[in-house]
Amino acid sequence: MILPVQKELREALARFAQARIEHDVHPTGSTSRSLEDATHTLCVMTGARTIEQALLTADTLLEKHAGRTHSSRGGEALAA
């Protein structure tokens, strides 16, 4: 699997979160399609079959990104 770039992964997670909130608050055909699209994107980026797996994998990948950045910057933490 090709690892996604941290920025792109964060953007996909934010897009999923926004779509999930919009669909939960006011479900429509449009919000359902947006949520399905965001879910599909995260699953493809992480190589997962379910959104639960995709979210767990995304968290793990972000931790790895943070670990590399942390060690390469001599102890500096990433800004969220």
HTML snippet that shows the backbone in 3Dmol.js (N, CA, C, O; Angstrom):
<script src="https://3Dmol.org/build/3Dmol-min.js"></script>
<div id="view" style="width:600px;height:400px;position:relative"></div>
<script>
const pdb = `
ATOM      1  N   MET A   1       0.842  -1.179   0.000  1.00  0.00           N
ATOM      2  CA  MET A   1       0.000   0.000   0.000  1.00  0.00           C
ATOM      3  C   MET A   1       0.886   1.239   0.000  1.00  0.00           C
ATOM      4  O   MET A   1       1.866   1.316   0.740  1.00  0.00           O
ATOM      5  N   ILE A   2       0.531   2.197  -0.830  1.00  0.00           N
ATOM      6  CA  ILE A   2       1.210   3.483  -0.838  1.00  0.00           C
ATOM      7  C   ILE A   2       0.647   4.301   0.325  1.00  0.00           C
ATOM      8  O   ILE A   2      -0.568   4.463   0.443  1.00  0.00           O
ATOM      9  N   LEU A   3       1.526   4.812   1.177  1.00  0.00           N
ATOM     10  CA  LEU A   3       1.064   5.584   2.329  1.00  0.00           C
ATOM     11  C   LEU A   3       0.622   6.970   1.898  1.00  0.00           C
ATOM     12  O   LEU A   3       1.339   7.647   1.161  1.00  0.00           O
ATOM     13  N   PRO A   4      -0.560   7.405   2.350  1.00  0.00           N
ATOM     14  CA  PRO A   4      -1.031   8.744   1.996  1.00  0.00           C
ATOM     15  C   PRO A   4      -0.205   9.822   2.699  1.00  0.00           C
ATOM     16  O   PRO A   4       0.330   9.608   3.786  1.00  0.00           O
ATOM     17  N   VAL A   5      -0.118  10.963   2.063  1.00  0.00           N
ATOM     18  CA  VAL A   5       0.551  12.109   2.647  1.00  0.00           C
ATOM     19  C   VAL A   5      -0.285  12.586   3.832  1.00  0.00           C
ATOM     20  O   VAL A   5      -1.514  12.570   3.781  1.00  0.00           O
ATOM     21  N   GLN A   6       0.384  13.004   4.886  1.00  0.00           N
ATOM     22  CA  GLN A   6      -0.311  13.400   6.116  1.00  0.00           C
ATOM     23  C   GLN A   6      -1.388  14.453   5.849  1.00  0.00           C
ATOM     24  O   GLN A   6      -2.507  14.334   6.349  1.00  0.00           O
ATOM     25  N   LYS A   7      -1.062  15.471   5.074  1.00  0.00           N
ATOM     26  CA  LYS A   7      -2.021  16.552   4.812  1.00  0.00           C
ATOM     27  C   LYS A   7      -3.265  16.015   4.119  1.00  0.00           C
ATOM     28  O   LYS A   7      -4.382  16.393   4.472  1.00  0.00           O
ATOM     29  N   GLU A   8      -3.081  15.137   3.134  1.00  0.00           N
ATOM     30  CA  GLU A   8      -4.209  14.575   2.400  1.00  0.00           C
ATOM     31  C   GLU A   8      -5.060  13.681   3.298  1.00  0.00           C
ATOM     32  O   GLU A   8      -6.286  13.675   3.194  1.00  0.00           O
ATOM     33  N   LEU A   9      -4.416  12.942   4.163  1.00  0.00           N
ATOM     34  CA  LEU A   9      -5.144  12.082   5.091  1.00  0.00           C
ATOM     35  C   LEU A   9      -5.963  12.919   6.068  1.00  0.00           C
ATOM     36  O   LEU A   9      -7.121  12.606   6.344  1.00  0.00           O
ATOM     37  N   ARG A  10      -5.365  13.973   6.585  1.00  0.00           N
ATOM     38  CA  ARG A  10      -6.104  14.867   7.496  1.00  0.00           C
ATOM     39  C   ARG A  10      -7.291  15.523   6.794  1.00  0.00           C
ATOM     40  O   ARG A  10      -8.365  15.664   7.380  1.00  0.00           O
ATOM     41  N   GLU A  11      -7.094  15.923   5.542  1.00  0.00           N
ATOM     42  CA  GLU A  11      -8.185  16.529   4.774  1.00  0.00           C
ATOM     43  C   GLU A  11      -9.316  15.528   4.549  1.00  0.00           C
ATOM     44  O   GLU A  11     -10.489  15.885   4.664  1.00  0.00           O
ATOM     45  N   ALA A  12      -8.975  14.281   4.230  1.00  0.00           N
ATOM     46  CA  ALA A  12      -9.989  13.245   4.027  1.00  0.00           C
ATOM     47  C   ALA A  12     -10.747  12.960   5.323  1.00  0.00           C
ATOM     48  O   ALA A  12     -11.960  12.754   5.302  1.00  0.00           O
ATOM     49  N   LEU A  13     -10.038  12.947   6.442  1.00  0.00           N
ATOM     50  CA  LEU A  13     -10.699  12.744   7.739  1.00  0.00           C
ATOM     51  C   LEU A  13     -11.638  13.894   8.073  1.00  0.00           C
ATOM     52  O   LEU A  13     -12.741  13.673   8.573  1.00  0.00           O
ATOM     53  N   ALA A  14     -11.207  15.114   7.798  1.00  0.00           N
ATOM     54  CA  ALA A  14     -12.046  16.289   8.054  1.00  0.00           C
ATOM     55  C   ALA A  14     -13.288  16.263   7.162  1.00  0.00           C
ATOM     56  O   ALA A  14     -14.388  16.595   7.604  1.00  0.00           O
ATOM     57  N   ARG A  15     -13.099  15.868   5.914  1.00  0.00           N
ATOM     58  CA  ARG A  15     -14.220  15.782   4.979  1.00  0.00           C
ATOM     59  C   ARG A  15     -15.211  14.713   5.441  1.00  0.00           C
ATOM     60  O   ARG A  15     -16.423  14.919   5.373  1.00  0.00           O
ATOM     61  N   PHE A  16     -14.701  13.575   5.908  1.00  0.00           N
ATOM     62  CA  PHE A  16     -15.576  12.529   6.425  1.00  0.00           C
ATOM     63  C   PHE A  16     -16.345  13.022   7.652  1.00  0.00           C
ATOM     64  O   PHE A  16     -17.553  12.813   7.755  1.00  0.00           O
ATOM     65  N   ALA A  17     -15.649  13.670   8.571  1.00  0.00           N
ATOM     66  CA  ALA A  17     -16.292  14.159   9.799  1.00  0.00           C
ATOM     67  C   ALA A  17     -17.400  15.162   9.466  1.00  0.00           C
ATOM     68  O   ALA A  17     -18.489  15.099  10.037  1.00  0.00           O
ATOM     69  N   GLN A  18     -17.124  16.075   8.553  1.00  0.00           N
ATOM     70  CA  GLN A  18     -18.122  17.069   8.166  1.00  0.00           C
ATOM     71  C   GLN A  18     -19.329  16.394   7.507  1.00  0.00           C
ATOM     72  O   GLN A  18     -20.474  16.731   7.808  1.00  0.00           O
ATOM     73  N   ALA A  19     -19.072  15.456   6.622  1.00  0.00           N
ATOM     74  CA  ALA A  19     -20.159  14.745   5.950  1.00  0.00           C
ATOM     75  C   ALA A  19     -20.995  13.948   6.951  1.00  0.00           C
ATOM     76  O   ALA A  19     -22.221  13.906   6.846  1.00  0.00           O
ATOM     77  N   ARG A  20     -20.325  13.313   7.928  1.00  0.00           N
ATOM     78  CA  ARG A  20     -21.029  12.533   8.948  1.00  0.00           C
ATOM     79  C   ARG A  20     -21.940  13.442   9.782  1.00  0.00           C
ATOM     80  O   ARG A  20     -23.091  13.099  10.053  1.00  0.00           O
ATOM     81  N   ILE A  21     -21.418  14.592  10.182  1.00  0.00           N
ATOM     82  CA  ILE A  21     -22.208  15.536  10.986  1.00  0.00           C
ATOM     83  C   ILE A  21     -23.406  16.040  10.196  1.00  0.00           C
ATOM     84  O   ILE A  21     -24.530  16.029  10.697  1.00  0.00           O
ATOM     85  N   GLU A  22     -23.171  16.485   8.954  1.00  0.00           N
ATOM     86  CA  GLU A  22     -24.263  17.010   8.131  1.00  0.00           C
ATOM     87  C   GLU A  22     -25.337  15.955   7.915  1.00  0.00           C
ATOM     88  O   GLU A  22     -26.529  16.258   7.968  1.00  0.00           O
ATOM     89  N   HIS A  23     -24.918  14.714   7.673  1.00  0.00           N
ATOM     90  CA  HIS A  23     -25.892  13.646   7.439  1.00  0.00           C
ATOM     91  C   HIS A  23     -26.651  13.297   8.715  1.00  0.00           C
ATOM     92  O   HIS A  23     -27.847  13.010   8.667  1.00  0.00           O
ATOM     93  N   ASP A  24     -25.967  13.320   9.847  1.00  0.00           N
ATOM     94  CA  ASP A  24     -26.639  13.014  11.116  1.00  0.00           C
ATOM     95  C   ASP A  24     -27.640  14.104  11.499  1.00  0.00           C
ATOM     96  O   ASP A  24     -28.705  13.811  12.042  1.00  0.00           O
ATOM     97  N   VAL A  25     -27.298  15.356  11.217  1.00  0.00           N
ATOM     98  CA  VAL A  25     -28.162  16.476  11.597  1.00  0.00           C
ATOM     99  C   VAL A  25     -29.373  16.591  10.668  1.00  0.00           C
ATOM    100  O   VAL A  25     -30.501  16.779  11.121  1.00  0.00           O
ATOM    101  N   HIS A  26     -29.121  16.477   9.371  1.00  0.00           N
ATOM    102  CA  HIS A  26     -30.206  16.654   8.406  1.00  0.00           C
ATOM    103  C   HIS A  26     -29.976  15.722   7.217  1.00  0.00           C
ATOM    104  O   HIS A  26     -29.442  16.144   6.190  1.00  0.00           O
ATOM    105  N   PRO A  27     -30.379  14.453   7.354  1.00  0.00           N
ATOM    106  CA  PRO A  27     -30.117  13.482   6.286  1.00  0.00           C
ATOM    107  C   PRO A  27     -30.943  13.758   5.033  1.00  0.00           C
ATOM    108  O   PRO A  27     -32.167  13.884   5.085  1.00  0.00           O
ATOM    109  N   THR A  28     -30.243  13.847   3.917  1.00  0.00           N
ATOM    110  CA  THR A  28     -30.871  14.001   2.609  1.00  0.00           C
ATOM    111  C   THR A  28     -30.125  13.093   1.635  1.00  0.00           C
ATOM    112  O   THR A  28     -29.128  12.465   1.993  1.00  0.00           O
ATOM    113  N   GLY A  29     -30.611  13.032   0.426  1.00  0.00           N
ATOM    114  CA  GLY A  29     -29.911  12.273  -0.597  1.00  0.00           C
ATOM    115  C   GLY A  29     -28.521  12.829  -0.835  1.00  0.00           C
ATOM    116  O   GLY A  29     -27.570  12.078  -1.049  1.00  0.00           O
ATOM    117  N   SER A  30     -28.409  14.142  -0.796  1.00  0.00           N
ATOM    118  CA  SER A  30     -27.116  14.802  -1.018  1.00  0.00           C
ATOM    119  C   SER A  30     -26.127  14.508   0.099  1.00  0.00           C
ATOM    120  O   SER A  30     -24.956  14.231  -0.163  1.00  0.00           O
ATOM    121  N   THR A  31     -26.592  14.567   1.351  1.00  0.00           N
ATOM    122  CA  THR A  31     -25.678  14.283   2.461  1.00  0.00           C
ATOM    123  C   THR A  31     -25.289  12.817   2.481  1.00  0.00           C
ATOM    124  O   THR A  31     -24.174  12.467   2.867  1.00  0.00           O
ATOM    125  N   SER A  32     -26.205  11.965   2.066  1.00  0.00           N
ATOM    126  CA  SER A  32     -25.897  10.535   1.993  1.00  0.00           C
ATOM    127  C   SER A  32     -24.813  10.268   0.947  1.00  0.00           C
ATOM    128  O   SER A  32     -23.888   9.496   1.201  1.00  0.00           O
ATOM    129  N   ARG A  33     -24.917  10.897  -0.226  1.00  0.00           N
ATOM    130  CA  ARG A  33     -23.903  10.732  -1.273  1.00  0.00           C
ATOM    131  C   ARG A  33     -22.565  11.304  -0.830  1.00  0.00           C
ATOM    132  O   ARG A  33     -21.522  10.713  -1.110  1.00  0.00           O
ATOM    133  N   SER A  34     -22.573  12.435  -0.148  1.00  0.00           N
ATOM    134  CA  SER A  34     -21.327  13.038   0.351  1.00  0.00           C
ATOM    135  C   SER A  34     -20.652  12.123   1.367  1.00  0.00           C
ATOM    136  O   SER A  34     -19.434  11.946   1.346  1.00  0.00           O
ATOM    137  N   LEU A  35     -21.453  11.548   2.252  1.00  0.00           N
ATOM    138  CA  LEU A  35     -20.915  10.636   3.255  1.00  0.00           C
ATOM    139  C   LEU A  35     -20.364   9.366   2.601  1.00  0.00           C
ATOM    140  O   LEU A  35     -19.296   8.886   2.982  1.00  0.00           O
ATOM    141  N   GLU A  36     -21.073   8.832   1.639  1.00  0.00           N
ATOM    142  CA  GLU A  36     -20.589   7.640   0.926  1.00  0.00           C
ATOM    143  C   GLU A  36     -19.279   7.940   0.199  1.00  0.00           C
ATOM    144  O   GLU A  36     -18.361   7.119   0.201  1.00  0.00           O
ATOM    145  N   ASP A  37     -19.195   9.103  -0.414  1.00  0.00           N
ATOM    146  CA  ASP A  37     -17.979   9.483  -1.141  1.00  0.00           C
ATOM    147  C   ASP A  37     -16.804   9.653  -0.184  1.00  0.00           C
ATOM    148  O   ASP A  37     -15.703   9.174  -0.456  1.00  0.00           O
ATOM    149  N   ALA A  38     -17.036  10.329   0.925  1.00  0.00           N
ATOM    150  CA  ALA A  38     -15.971  10.538   1.913  1.00  0.00           C
ATOM    151  C   ALA A  38     -15.533   9.206   2.527  1.00  0.00           C
ATOM    152  O   ALA A  38     -14.347   8.992   2.776  1.00  0.00           O
ATOM    153  N   THR A  39     -16.487   8.322   2.766  1.00  0.00           N
ATOM    154  CA  THR A  39     -16.182   6.996   3.303  1.00  0.00           C
ATOM    155  C   THR A  39     -15.343   6.204   2.308  1.00  0.00           C
ATOM    156  O   THR A  39     -14.345   5.587   2.680  1.00  0.00           O
ATOM    157  N   HIS A  40     -15.748   6.224   1.057  1.00  0.00           N
ATOM    158  CA  HIS A  40     -15.013   5.505   0.018  1.00  0.00           C
ATOM    159  C   HIS A  40     -13.578   6.036  -0.095  1.00  0.00           C
ATOM    160  O   HIS A  40     -12.630   5.258  -0.197  1.00  0.00           O
ATOM    161  N   THR A  41     -13.430   7.346  -0.077  1.00  0.00           N
ATOM    162  CA  THR A  41     -12.102   7.954  -0.177  1.00  0.00           C
ATOM    163  C   THR A  41     -11.198   7.486   0.951  1.00  0.00           C
ATOM    164  O   THR A  41     -10.055   7.100   0.704  1.00  0.00           O
ATOM    165  N   LEU A  42     -11.687   7.513   2.182  1.00  0.00           N
ATOM    166  CA  LEU A  42     -10.888   7.064   3.326  1.00  0.00           C
ATOM    167  C   LEU A  42     -10.542   5.583   3.221  1.00  0.00           C
ATOM    168  O   LEU A  42      -9.422   5.178   3.535  1.00  0.00           O
ATOM    169  N   CYS A  43     -11.492   4.787   2.785  1.00  0.00           N
ATOM    170  CA  CYS A  43     -11.223   3.348   2.651  1.00  0.00           C
ATOM    171  C   CYS A  43     -10.153   3.091   1.595  1.00  0.00           C
ATOM    172  O   CYS A  43      -9.275   2.253   1.800  1.00  0.00           O
ATOM    173  N   VAL A  44     -10.215   3.793   0.481  1.00  0.00           N
ATOM    174  CA  VAL A  44      -9.210   3.623  -0.571  1.00  0.00           C
ATOM    175  C   VAL A  44      -7.844   4.105  -0.089  1.00  0.00           C
ATOM    176  O   VAL A  44      -6.833   3.440  -0.318  1.00  0.00           O
ATOM    177  N   MET A  45      -7.811   5.256   0.577  1.00  0.00           N
ATOM    178  CA  MET A  45      -6.539   5.809   1.057  1.00  0.00           C
ATOM    179  C   MET A  45      -5.847   4.894   2.053  1.00  0.00           C
ATOM    180  O   MET A  45      -4.619   4.821   2.095  1.00  0.00           O
ATOM    181  N   THR A  46      -6.641   4.198   2.852  1.00  0.00           N
ATOM    182  CA  THR A  46      -6.069   3.375   3.917  1.00  0.00           C
ATOM    183  C   THR A  46      -6.025   1.892   3.571  1.00  0.00           C
ATOM    184  O   THR A  46      -5.448   1.101   4.317  1.00  0.00           O
ATOM    185  N   GLY A  47      -6.621   1.508   2.457  1.00  0.00           N
ATOM    186  CA  GLY A  47      -6.657   0.098   2.078  1.00  0.00           C
ATOM    187  C   GLY A  47      -7.609  -0.721   2.934  1.00  0.00           C
ATOM    188  O   GLY A  47      -7.443  -1.933   3.074  1.00  0.00           O
ATOM    189  N   ALA A  48      -8.608  -0.058   3.507  1.00  0.00           N
ATOM    190  CA  ALA A  48      -9.552  -0.723   4.404  1.00  0.00           C
ATOM    191  C   ALA A  48     -10.849  -1.066   3.683  1.00  0.00           C
ATOM    192  O   ALA A  48     -11.181  -0.470   2.658  1.00  0.00           O
ATOM    193  N   ARG A  49     -11.576  -2.034   4.233  1.00  0.00           N
ATOM    194  CA  ARG A  49     -12.866  -2.441   3.653  1.00  0.00           C
ATOM    195  C   ARG A  49     -14.047  -1.788   4.361  1.00  0.00           C
ATOM    196  O   ARG A  49     -15.135  -1.700   3.791  1.00  0.00           O
ATOM    197  N   THR A  50     -13.851  -1.332   5.586  1.00  0.00           N
ATOM    198  CA  THR A  50     -14.933  -0.687   6.340  1.00  0.00           C
ATOM    199  C   THR A  50     -14.438   0.654   6.857  1.00  0.00           C
ATOM    200  O   THR A  50     -13.235   0.894   6.955  1.00  0.00           O
ATOM    201  N   ILE A  51     -15.384   1.520   7.186  1.00  0.00           N
ATOM    202  CA  ILE A  51     -14.996   2.834   7.700  1.00  0.00           C
ATOM    203  C   ILE A  51     -14.342   2.700   9.076  1.00  0.00           C
ATOM    204  O   ILE A  51     -13.463   3.486   9.428  1.00  0.00           O
ATOM    205  N   GLU A  52     -14.772   1.708   9.848  1.00  0.00           N
ATOM    206  CA  GLU A  52     -14.153   1.506  11.161  1.00  0.00           C
ATOM    207  C   GLU A  52     -12.671   1.155  11.005  1.00  0.00           C
ATOM    208  O   GLU A  52     -11.817   1.692  11.710  1.00  0.00           O
ATOM    209  N   GLN A  53     -12.384   0.249  10.073  1.00  0.00           N
ATOM    210  CA  GLN A  53     -10.989  -0.109   9.807  1.00  0.00           C
ATOM    211  C   GLN A  53     -10.223   1.094   9.256  1.00  0.00           C
ATOM    212  O   GLN A  53      -9.072   1.324   9.626  1.00  0.00           O
ATOM    213  N   ALA A  54     -10.860   1.853   8.378  1.00  0.00           N
ATOM    214  CA  ALA A  54     -10.208   3.016   7.772  1.00  0.00           C
ATOM    215  C   ALA A  54      -9.834   4.050   8.828  1.00  0.00           C
ATOM    216  O   ALA A  54      -8.745   4.622   8.782  1.00  0.00           O
ATOM    217  N   LEU A  55     -10.732   4.290   9.775  1.00  0.00           N
ATOM    218  CA  LEU A  55     -10.447   5.274  10.827  1.00  0.00           C
ATOM    219  C   LEU A  55      -9.316   4.804  11.735  1.00  0.00           C
ATOM    220  O   LEU A  55      -8.459   5.596  12.124  1.00  0.00           O
ATOM    221  N   LEU A  56      -9.314   3.522  12.070  1.00  0.00           N
ATOM    222  CA  LEU A  56      -8.223   2.977  12.895  1.00  0.00           C
ATOM    223  C   LEU A  56      -6.890   3.056  12.153  1.00  0.00           C
ATOM    224  O   LEU A  56      -5.870   3.423  12.737  1.00  0.00           O
ATOM    225  N   THR A  57      -6.902   2.716  10.881  1.00  0.00           N
ATOM    226  CA  THR A  57      -5.685   2.779  10.084  1.00  0.00           C
ATOM    227  C   THR A  57      -5.207   4.215   9.939  1.00  0.00           C
ATOM    228  O   THR A  57      -4.009   4.484  10.026  1.00  0.00           O
ATOM    229  N   ALA A  58      -6.135   5.136   9.719  1.00  0.00           N
ATOM    230  CA  ALA A  58      -5.769   6.548   9.595  1.00  0.00           C
ATOM    231  C   ALA A  58      -5.105   7.039  10.879  1.00  0.00           C
ATOM    232  O   ALA A  58      -4.097   7.744  10.826  1.00  0.00           O
ATOM    233  N   ASP A  59      -5.665   6.671  12.031  1.00  0.00           N
ATOM    234  CA  ASP A  59      -5.058   7.065  13.313  1.00  0.00           C
ATOM    235  C   ASP A  59      -3.638   6.521  13.430  1.00  0.00           C
ATOM    236  O   ASP A  59      -2.722   7.229  13.850  1.00  0.00           O
ATOM    237  N   THR A  60      -3.468   5.266  13.058  1.00  0.00           N
ATOM    238  CA  THR A  60      -2.144   4.643  13.123  1.00  0.00           C
ATOM    239  C   THR A  60      -1.161   5.345  12.198  1.00  0.00           C
ATOM    240  O   THR A  60      -0.021   5.608  12.581  1.00  0.00           O
ATOM    241  N   LEU A  61      -1.601   5.648  10.985  1.00  0.00           N
ATOM    242  CA  LEU A  61      -0.731   6.341  10.026  1.00  0.00           C
ATOM    243  C   LEU A  61      -0.347   7.727  10.517  1.00  0.00           C
ATOM    244  O   LEU A  61       0.800   8.148  10.361  1.00  0.00           O
ATOM    245  N   LEU A  62      -1.300   8.439  11.109  1.00  0.00           N
ATOM    246  CA  LEU A  62      -0.994   9.777  11.628  1.00  0.00           C
ATOM    247  C   LEU A  62      -0.011   9.702  12.797  1.00  0.00           C
ATOM    248  O   LEU A  62       0.848  10.570  12.951  1.00  0.00           O
ATOM    249  N   GLU A  63      -0.144   8.660  13.616  1.00  0.00           N
ATOM    250  CA  GLU A  63       0.819   8.467  14.705  1.00  0.00           C
ATOM    251  C   GLU A  63       2.213   8.216  14.145  1.00  0.00           C
ATOM    252  O   GLU A  63       3.200   8.722  14.678  1.00  0.00           O
ATOM    253  N   LYS A  64       2.295   7.432  13.070  1.00  0.00           N
ATOM    254  CA  LYS A  64       3.593   7.178  12.430  1.00  0.00           C
ATOM    255  C   LYS A  64       4.169   8.463  11.851  1.00  0.00           C
ATOM    256  O   LYS A  64       5.364   8.727  11.983  1.00  0.00           O
ATOM    257  N   HIS A  65       3.317   9.264  11.208  1.00  0.00           N
ATOM    258  CA  HIS A  65       3.768  10.554  10.674  1.00  0.00           C
ATOM    259  C   HIS A  65       4.296  11.426  11.806  1.00  0.00           C
ATOM    260  O   HIS A  65       5.343  12.060  11.679  1.00  0.00           O
ATOM    261  N   ALA A  66       3.561  11.449  12.911  1.00  0.00           N
ATOM    262  CA  ALA A  66       3.963  12.275  14.052  1.00  0.00           C
ATOM    263  C   ALA A  66       5.283  11.775  14.631  1.00  0.00           C
ATOM    264  O   ALA A  66       6.131  12.577  15.021  1.00  0.00           O
ATOM    265  N   GLY A  67       5.463  10.464  14.691  1.00  0.00           N
ATOM    266  CA  GLY A  67       6.708   9.890  15.201  1.00  0.00           C
ATOM    267  C   GLY A  67       7.894  10.247  14.347  1.00  0.00           C
ATOM    268  O   GLY A  67       8.961  10.570  14.870  1.00  0.00           O
ATOM    269  N   ARG A  68       7.728  10.196  13.032  1.00  0.00           N
ATOM    270  CA  ARG A  68       8.812  10.580  12.121  1.00  0.00           C
ATOM    271  C   ARG A  68       9.115  12.058  12.242  1.00  0.00           C
ATOM    272  O   ARG A  68      10.278  12.459  12.290  1.00  0.00           O
ATOM    273  N   THR A  69       8.063  12.876  12.291  1.00  0.00           N
ATOM    274  CA  THR A  69       8.268  14.322  12.403  1.00  0.00           C
ATOM    275  C   THR A  69       8.899  14.653  13.741  1.00  0.00           C
ATOM    276  O   THR A  69       9.794  15.495  13.826  1.00  0.00           O
ATOM    277  N   HIS A  70       8.424  13.979  14.798  1.00  0.00           N
ATOM    278  CA  HIS A  70       8.944  14.219  16.141  1.00  0.00           C
ATOM    279  C   HIS A  70      10.436  13.908  16.197  1.00  0.00           C
ATOM    280  O   HIS A  70      11.218  14.704  16.714  1.00  0.00           O
ATOM    281  N   SER A  71      10.826  12.767  15.672  1.00  0.00           N
ATOM    282  CA  SER A  71      12.233  12.382  15.744  1.00  0.00           C
ATOM    283  C   SER A  71      13.090  13.194  14.791  1.00  0.00           C
ATOM    284  O   SER A  71      14.267  13.428  15.068  1.00  0.00           O
ATOM    285  N   SER A  72      12.519  13.633  13.667  1.00  0.00           N
ATOM    286  CA  SER A  72      13.318  14.395  12.717  1.00  0.00           C
ATOM    287  C   SER A  72      13.466  15.851  13.120  1.00  0.00           C
ATOM    288  O   SER A  72      14.353  16.539  12.614  1.00  0.00           O
ATOM    289  N   ARG A  73      12.622  16.336  14.016  1.00  0.00           N
ATOM    290  CA  ARG A  73      12.704  17.727  14.450  1.00  0.00           C
ATOM    291  C   ARG A  73      13.303  17.874  15.847  1.00  0.00           C
ATOM    292  O   ARG A  73      13.308  18.960  16.426  1.00  0.00           O
ATOM    293  N   GLY A  74      13.784  16.812  16.348  1.00  0.00           N
ATOM    294  CA  GLY A  74      14.438  16.882  17.653  1.00  0.00           C
ATOM    295  C   GLY A  74      13.513  17.184  18.801  1.00  0.00           C
ATOM    296  O   GLY A  74      13.863  17.974  19.678  1.00  0.00           O
ATOM    297  N   GLY A  75      12.333  16.578  18.825  1.00  0.00           N
ATOM    298  CA  GLY A  75      11.462  16.729  19.966  1.00  0.00           C
ATOM    299  C   GLY A  75      10.318  17.700  19.766  1.00  0.00           C
ATOM    300  O   GLY A  75       9.497  17.862  20.669  1.00  0.00           O
ATOM    301  N   GLU A  76      10.233  18.358  18.609  1.00  0.00           N
ATOM    302  CA  GLU A  76       9.145  19.283  18.345  1.00  0.00           C
ATOM    303  C   GLU A  76       7.886  18.503  18.017  1.00  0.00           C
ATOM    304  O   GLU A  76       7.948  17.546  17.246  1.00  0.00           O
ATOM    305  N   ALA A  77       6.772  18.871  18.564  1.00  0.00           N
ATOM    306  CA  ALA A  77       5.511  18.183  18.281  1.00  0.00           C
ATOM    307  C   ALA A  77       4.818  18.839  17.092  1.00  0.00           C
ATOM    308  O   ALA A  77       5.031  20.019  16.810  1.00  0.00           O
ATOM    309  N   LEU A  78       3.988  18.062  16.399  1.00  0.00           N
ATOM    310  CA  LEU A  78       3.204  18.588  15.291  1.00  0.00           C
ATOM    311  C   LEU A  78       2.055  19.452  15.821  1.00  0.00           C
ATOM    312  O   LEU A  78       1.461  19.152  16.857  1.00  0.00           O
ATOM    313  N   ALA A  79       1.766  20.501  15.110  1.00  0.00           N
ATOM    314  CA  ALA A  79       0.592  21.307  15.448  1.00  0.00           C
ATOM    315  C   ALA A  79      -0.612  20.648  14.815  1.00  0.00           C
ATOM    316  O   ALA A  79      -0.564  20.235  13.656  1.00  0.00           O
ATOM    317  N   ALA A  80      -1.697  20.546  15.574  1.00  0.00           N
ATOM    318  CA  ALA A  80      -2.905  19.894  15.040  1.00  0.00           C
ATOM    319  C   ALA A  80      -3.705  20.817  14.192  1.00  0.00           C
ATOM    320  O   ALA A  80      -4.748  20.426  13.668  1.00  0.00           O
TER     321      ALA A  80
END
`;
const viewer = $3Dmol.createViewer("view");
viewer.addModel(pdb, "pdb");
viewer.setStyle({}, {cartoon: {color: "spectrum"}});
viewer.zoomTo();
viewer.render();
</script>
